[in-house]
Amino acid sequence: MSQTNDLEKLIEEGNIRLKKFIEKFIIFPKILIAFINGPAIGIAVTILALFDGVYASSSSTFSLPFIRNALAPEGCSSFLFPTLMGSIHAKEILLFDKKLTSYEAQQKGLVTKVIDENIFQEEKTKICQHILSLPKQSLLSGKAIIQRWNINTLKYVNQEELNNLKKQWSSEEFAEAMLTFMNGRKKSKL
């Protein structure tokens, strides 16, 4: 098998895995809560828009270095970010590599609440206890009806984003970006 066929096979396998991974968040029937206590990068940021609640410590940051790495938005962010924060703000984050503080992420609708880093663990426990104290059936039923209207749209968006990523993964621009990234890692000994 040629190197080109090997690369195409790897790209296709990666695409399938990523599709399944993101779809798990799209269709997940239980409550999904994220607690961010540090830097969140790439897909760890994009999938947050698929969660039911996102709580961040005051020292957290959010960055999406897609374009710098010759990639493209994923995790349904090309649809959900403009919906959450408006087109201009979404483009600044998705296209121009704007790093957000936790307060900026909250202001833009990506974070539910910012918690002072000194009391983060204590507040995390309180939030979890509160959610767990709510009537389970009502909570899950409420989530299902809210989610119902968007599932097919999000699956479609996910597939379109993955088609776009697949093209990027095959590009010379991506290969160059990965070489630059790997050379930078060797220099920093990470």
N, C-alpha and C positions, 0 to 999 in steps of 0.2 A: 504494500500500500504506500502511496506517495505521501510526502509531507503535506501537500495540499489537501489530500483526502483526510489525513489524520486531523488537520486543523479544522476542516469543515465538520468532521464528526465531533470534535471537542466543542465547537461552537454550538452545534445542534443539541448536544447533550446538556451543555450549560444553559441553553435557552429553555429547554424542557424543565430542568431542575428549578430554574428561577421562576418560571411560570407557576409550577406547582407550589413553590414556597409562598409566593405573593398571593395566590388564590386561597391558600389556607387562611390568611388574614382576612380576605374579602368575605369568605363564607363562614368564618368562625362564629358559632352560635352563642358562645359564652361571653361574658364581659372581659374585655381586654384593657388592662390599665398598664401604662408604662411609667416607670420612675427613672428619670435621667439624673445621674449624679456625676457629671464629668463631660468630656467631649463626646458628641454624637456625630458620626461622619457617614456620608453616603446613604446606603439603604437603611441604616439605623435611624436616619432622619426621615426618609421618604415614607416609610411604612407607618410612621406616627400618625399620619392623617387617616389611617385605617383603624386606629384605636378608639376606644370609648372614652378614655380620659388619659391625659398626659401631664405628669407632674414633674417639674424640674427643680433641681437645687439652684440657688442663686449664682453658683459658679459654673453652671453648665453652659456649653456652647453647641451650636448646630451648624454644620458646614456640608456643602454638597460640591465637591471638586470635580463634577462631571466633565465640564468642558475642558478644563485644564488637563484632564486625563483622556481626552478625545472620546468621551462617552456621551450618554444622553440620559435624560430623566427616566426613572423607573419607579416601581412601587405605586403606580397610579398618580404620581405627583404632578404629571403634566395636566391632569384634570382636577385633582383635589386641591392643589396649592392655589391655582387661580380662583377656585371656588371659595376657599378659606380666606385668602388675603388680597384678592384682586390681581389682575393680570400684571400690572407694573411691578408690584412687590414680588410676585412669584417669579417673574423673569429675572429680577435682580438676584434672587437666591439660586434659581435653577440654571441660569445662563452665565451670570457674571461672578459666580463664586463668592457671594457675599456671606460672610460668617455672621451668625446671629448670636447675641447673648440670650440668656434665658428670658430676660424681660422683653427683648425684641421679638422673640418667638411667641411669647404670650400675647403681645400687642398685635401680632399678625394672625393670631388664631390657631397656631400650631401647638401651643402649650395651654393647658387648662388653668394651671396655677403655678406660680413660682414660690418656692419655699426656701427660707433662709437656710444656707448650708449647715449652720450650727445646730439646727433642730430638724434636719431632713429625716433622719431615721425615725424619730419620735412622731413626726407628722405623717410619714409613710404608714406607720402602724395604725394611726388614728383613721386615716383615709380608708385603709383596707378593712378595718373593723366596721366602719360606717357602711361601706358597700356590702359587706357580708351580713350586716344586720337588716338589710332591706328584704322585702318579700321576694324570694328567688323566682317563683313562677312569673310574677308580675314584671320583674326586672328583665327576665329573658324574653318574655312576650313583647315587652316594650321595645327591646333591642331588635327583635325579629321584624316588627312592623316598620321601624325606622330604616332598617337595613334593606328591607324587601325592595324598595323602589330603586335602589342603586346597584344591586348585585350584578345584573346583566350588563349595565353600563360599565361598571368597574372591570368586569372580565374582558369586555371589548377593549377598554383603554389599556389594560395590562397586555393584551395580545399585540396591540399596535405599538406600544412602547418596546416590547420585546422584539418585534420585527425590526424596529429602528435600531435597537441595540445590536442585533445580529449583524446588520450592515456595518455598524461602527466597529464591531469586533473583527471584521474582515478587512478593515481599511488600513492603508499604510500609515495614516495619521495615528491610529491607535497603536500600531506596532512601534512607531517612533516614541509615542508618549510612554509606553511601557518600558522601553529601553532607557529613556531619560529617568523614569521613576526608579528602575532597578539600579542604575548607575548612582543615583542619589542615595539609595539605601546602602550601597557598598561603601560609599564615602563616609556615611554617618555611622556605619557599623551596627545598624538596627537589624 
